[in-house]
Amino acid sequence: MATWKQFTDDAPDLAREVRDRLTATKHHVLATLRGDGSPRVSGTEVDFFADDLVLGSMLNAVKARDLQRDPRYALHANPGDGSMDAADVKISGRATEAGPDDIAAFLDEAPETPQPFHLFRLDIDDVVLAGLNAERDAMLIRLWRPGRDVQSFERR
């Protein structure tokens, strides 16, 4: 597992593209696991704080309770308008809830954040950026995992 900083250090070009997609729109889709193991999808917002990708949640929201019980998540960036001009981003990993000191530091940078709330750091198992190749005749998929080079492959 890696932090956002590790990802940007290891794969700076890919990280820049992923960050651009995550900041292009505000709302994304988060998948968590319910208590019975079935998936739950929720709308969510992510942000960048210090060296981390973070996710906030209203206090006691079901997605926060899911992450407290089982930290595994998958994040799918808003896919846009359907034109496929922008690549599709998927990140999976484990979420760690921030403590009071981290929340206080976050509020120093984002004082408009509605309170009370949960704040989770999103550690990363893998990142996938999938979009059309330059010729627009195949999918170009780039995959990053901690400790490995970025893998690129096409699907027709």
C-alpha atoms as a printed R data frame, in Angstrom:
    type eleno elety resid chain resno       x      y       z
1   ATOM     1    CA   MET     A     1   0.000  0.000   0.000
2   ATOM     2    CA   ALA     A     2   1.186  3.543  -0.728
3   ATOM     3    CA   THR     A     3   0.355  7.131   0.111
4   ATOM     4    CA   TRP     A     4  -0.509  9.730  -2.515
5   ATOM     5    CA   LYS     A     5   3.010 11.130  -2.084
6   ATOM     6    CA   GLN     A     6   4.557  7.742  -2.830
7   ATOM     7    CA   PHE     A     7   2.400  7.513  -5.956
8   ATOM     8    CA   THR     A     8   3.472 10.978  -7.140
9   ATOM     9    CA   ASP     A     9   7.122 10.207  -6.397
10  ATOM    10    CA   ASP     A    10   7.000  6.866  -8.245
11  ATOM    11    CA   ALA     A    11   4.811  7.861 -11.204
12  ATOM    12    CA   PRO     A    12   4.713 11.680 -11.455
13  ATOM    13    CA   ASP     A    13   3.228 11.910 -14.972
14  ATOM    14    CA   LEU     A    14   0.444  9.436 -14.224
15  ATOM    15    CA   ALA     A    15  -0.214 11.054 -10.839
16  ATOM    16    CA   ARG     A    16  -0.577 14.461 -12.497
17  ATOM    17    CA   GLU     A    17  -3.160 13.090 -14.955
18  ATOM    18    CA   VAL     A    18  -5.060 11.330 -12.177
19  ATOM    19    CA   ARG     A    19  -5.082 14.441 -10.010
20  ATOM    20    CA   ASP     A    20  -6.346 16.507 -12.965
21  ATOM    21    CA   ARG     A    21  -9.262 14.080 -13.387
22  ATOM    22    CA   LEU     A    22 -10.074 14.090  -9.665
23  ATOM    23    CA   THR     A    23 -10.097 17.895  -9.536
24  ATOM    24    CA   ALA     A    24 -11.933 18.431 -12.854
25  ATOM    25    CA   THR     A    25 -15.256 17.726 -11.147
26  ATOM    26    CA   LYS     A    26 -16.275 17.722  -7.514
27  ATOM    27    CA   HIS     A    27 -18.360 14.546  -7.256
28  ATOM    28    CA   HIS     A    28 -17.125 10.982  -7.654
29  ATOM    29    CA   VAL     A    29 -18.313  7.476  -6.760
30  ATOM    30    CA   LEU     A    30 -17.025  5.556  -3.745
31  ATOM    31    CA   ALA     A    31 -17.512  1.828  -3.246
32  ATOM    32    CA   THR     A    32 -17.353  0.433   0.289
33  ATOM    33    CA   LEU     A    33 -18.379 -2.868   1.864
34  ATOM    34    CA   ARG     A    34 -21.513 -3.282   3.945
35  ATOM    35    CA   GLY     A    35 -21.454 -5.359   7.107
36  ATOM    36    CA   ASP     A    36 -22.690 -8.399   5.173
37  ATOM    37    CA   GLY     A    37 -19.890 -7.991   2.611
38  ATOM    38    CA   SER     A    38 -22.075 -6.702  -0.206
39  ATOM    39    CA   PRO     A    39 -20.977 -3.545  -2.029
40  ATOM    40    CA   ARG     A    40 -22.327 -0.082  -1.371
41  ATOM    41    CA   VAL     A    41 -21.767  2.861  -3.727
42  ATOM    42    CA   SER     A    42 -22.007  6.445  -2.538
43  ATOM    43    CA   GLY     A    43 -21.420  9.827  -4.023
44  ATOM    44    CA   THR     A    44 -18.370 11.463  -2.506
45  ATOM    45    CA   GLU     A    45 -15.837 14.251  -2.764
46  ATOM    46    CA   VAL     A    46 -12.091 13.864  -2.379
47  ATOM    47    CA   ASP     A    47  -9.402 16.399  -1.668
48  ATOM    48    CA   PHE     A    48  -5.644 16.659  -1.361
49  ATOM    49    CA   PHE     A    49  -4.302 17.504   2.079
50  ATOM    50    CA   ALA     A    50  -0.606 17.573   2.947
51  ATOM    51    CA   ASP     A    51   0.799 14.546   1.108
52  ATOM    52    CA   ASP     A    52  -2.447 12.578   1.100
53  ATOM    53    CA   LEU     A    53  -5.568 11.954  -0.903
54  ATOM    54    CA   VAL     A    54  -8.412 12.361   1.603
55  ATOM    55    CA   LEU     A    55 -12.129 11.804   1.766
56  ATOM    56    CA   GLY     A    56 -14.534 13.601   4.060
57  ATOM    57    CA   SER     A    57 -17.908 12.399   5.225
58  ATOM    58    CA   MET     A    58 -20.795 13.685   7.284
59  ATOM    59    CA   LEU     A    59 -20.605 12.387  10.823
60  ATOM    60    CA   ASN     A    60 -21.927  8.805  11.088
61  ATOM    61    CA   ALA     A    61 -22.766  8.520   7.377
62  ATOM    62    CA   VAL     A    62 -23.080  4.905   6.260
63  ATOM    63    CA   LYS     A    63 -19.974  5.155   4.043
64  ATOM    64    CA   ALA     A    64 -17.965  6.341   7.074
65  ATOM    65    CA   ARG     A    65 -19.292  3.478   9.193
66  ATOM    66    CA   ASP     A    66 -18.455  1.073   6.366
67  ATOM    67    CA   LEU     A    67 -14.856  2.353   6.235
68  ATOM    68    CA   GLN     A    68 -14.494  2.199  10.020
69  ATOM    69    CA   ARG     A    69 -15.578 -1.456   9.956
70  ATOM    70    CA   ASP     A    70 -13.725 -2.494   6.782
71  ATOM    71    CA   PRO     A    71 -11.236  0.018   5.347
72  ATOM    72    CA   ARG     A    72 -11.261 -1.323   1.776
73  ATOM    73    CA   TYR     A    73 -12.539  1.121  -0.820
74  ATOM    74    CA   ALA     A    74 -12.689  1.728  -4.551
75  ATOM    75    CA   LEU     A    75 -12.973  5.241  -5.955
76  ATOM    76    CA   HIS     A    76 -14.203  5.950  -9.469
77  ATOM    77    CA   ALA     A    77 -13.675  9.496 -10.713
78  ATOM    78    CA   ASN     A    78 -16.638 11.200 -12.326
79  ATOM    79    CA   PRO     A    79 -16.515  9.894 -15.903
80  ATOM    80    CA   GLY     A    80 -17.557 13.222 -17.403
81  ATOM    81    CA   ASP     A    81 -19.945 13.895 -20.230
82  ATOM    82    CA   GLY     A    82 -19.663 10.574 -22.076
83  ATOM    83    CA   SER     A    83 -17.448 11.918 -24.865
84  ATOM    84    CA   MET     A    84 -14.499  9.811 -23.647
85  ATOM    85    CA   ASP     A    85 -12.260 12.831 -24.199
86  ATOM    86    CA   ALA     A    86 -10.997 12.444 -20.637
87  ATOM    87    CA   ALA     A    87  -9.586  9.229 -19.240
88  ATOM    88    CA   ASP     A    88 -11.390  7.149 -16.647
89  ATOM    89    CA   VAL     A    89  -9.732  6.959 -13.196
90  ATOM    90    CA   LYS     A    90 -10.115  4.171 -10.652
91  ATOM    91    CA   ILE     A    91  -8.229  3.945  -7.368
92  ATOM    92    CA   SER     A    92  -8.491  1.217  -4.762
93  ATOM    93    CA   GLY     A    93  -6.921  0.723  -1.389
94  ATOM    94    CA   ARG     A    94  -7.636  1.154   2.300
95  ATOM    95    CA   ALA     A    95  -8.900  4.160   4.219
96  ATOM    96    CA   THR     A    96  -7.546  5.260   7.585
97  ATOM    97    CA   GLU     A    97  -9.570  7.616   9.740
98  ATOM    98    CA   ALA     A    98  -7.759 10.800  10.719
99  ATOM    99    CA   GLY     A    99  -7.298 11.719  14.361
100 ATOM   100    CA   PRO     A   100  -8.153 15.014  16.063
101 ATOM   101    CA   ASP     A   101  -4.780 16.647  15.259
102 ATOM   102    CA   ASP     A   102  -5.126 15.866  11.548
103 ATOM   103    CA   ILE     A   103  -8.705 17.140  11.541
104 ATOM   104    CA   ALA     A   104  -7.608 20.384  13.226
105 ATOM   105    CA   ALA     A   105  -4.839 20.853  10.633
106 ATOM   106    CA   PHE     A   106  -7.305 20.121   7.830
107 ATOM   107    CA   LEU     A   107  -9.711 22.733   9.201
108 ATOM   108    CA   ASP     A   108  -6.883 25.277   9.252
109 ATOM   109    CA   GLU     A   109  -6.666 24.847   5.465
110 ATOM   110    CA   ALA     A   110 -10.391 24.363   4.836
111 ATOM   111    CA   PRO     A   111 -12.259 26.258   7.585
112 ATOM   112    CA   GLU     A   112 -15.500 26.234   5.564
113 ATOM   113    CA   THR     A   113 -15.805 22.453   6.027
114 ATOM   114    CA   PRO     A   114 -19.177 21.635   7.640
115 ATOM   115    CA   GLN     A   115 -18.708 20.109  11.077
116 ATOM   116    CA   PRO     A   116 -18.725 17.615  12.663
117 ATOM   117    CA   PHE     A   117 -17.292 15.238  10.080
118 ATOM   118    CA   HIS     A   118 -15.100 12.218   9.454
119 ATOM   119    CA   LEU     A   119 -11.826 12.532   7.546
120 ATOM   120    CA   PHE     A   120 -10.127  9.513   5.979
121 ATOM   121    CA   ARG     A   121  -6.693  9.228   4.389
122 ATOM   122    CA   LEU     A   122  -6.908  7.043   1.274
123 ATOM   123    CA   ASP     A   123  -3.935  4.719   1.002
124 ATOM   124    CA   ILE     A   124  -3.469  3.214  -2.442
125 ATOM   125    CA   ASP     A   125  -3.220 -0.395  -3.643
126 ATOM   126    CA   ASP     A   126  -3.587  0.460  -7.320
127 ATOM   127    CA   VAL     A   127  -4.438  3.238  -9.745
128 ATOM   128    CA   VAL     A   128  -5.907  2.707 -13.216
129 ATOM   129    CA   LEU     A   129  -6.171  5.397 -15.880
130 ATOM   130    CA   ALA     A   130  -8.099  4.180 -18.922
131 ATOM   131    CA   GLY     A   131  -8.893  6.240 -21.994
132 ATOM   132    CA   LEU     A   132  -8.683  6.232 -25.734
133 ATOM   133    CA   ASN     A   133  -5.265  6.043 -27.369
134 ATOM   134    CA   ALA     A   134  -4.014  8.887 -29.582
135 ATOM   135    CA   GLU     A   135  -5.606  7.323 -32.668
136 ATOM   136    CA   ARG     A   136  -8.898  6.836 -30.767
137 ATOM   137    CA   ASP     A   137  -9.139  3.254 -32.030
138 ATOM   138    CA   ALA     A   138  -8.290  1.369 -28.821
139 ATOM   139    CA   MET     A   139  -8.378  1.742 -25.066
140 ATOM   140    CA   LEU     A   140  -5.053  2.727 -23.520
141 ATOM   141    CA   ILE     A   141  -4.872  1.443 -19.964
142 ATOM   142    CA   ARG     A   142  -2.180  2.487 -17.517
143 ATOM   143    CA   LEU     A   143  -1.841  0.669 -14.203
144 ATOM   144    CA   TRP     A   144   0.308  1.582 -11.216
145 ATOM   145    CA   ARG     A   145   0.891 -0.523  -8.121
146 ATOM   146    CA   PRO     A   146   3.308  0.294  -5.285
147 ATOM   147    CA   GLY     A   147   6.838 -0.860  -5.976
148 ATOM   148    CA   ARG     A   148   6.211 -1.472  -9.682
149 ATOM   149    CA   ASP     A   149   6.682  0.529 -12.847
150 ATOM   150    CA   VAL     A   150   3.602  1.859 -14.617
151 ATOM   151    CA   GLN     A   151   2.232 -0.802 -16.950
152 ATOM   152    CA   SER     A   152   0.609  0.319 -20.199
153 ATOM   153    CA   PHE     A   153  -1.434 -1.817 -22.546
154 ATOM   154    CA   GLU     A   154  -4.075 -1.414 -25.216
155 ATOM   155    CA   ARG     A   155  -7.382 -3.216 -25.658
156 ATOM   156    CA   ARG     A   156  -9.183 -3.237 -28.960
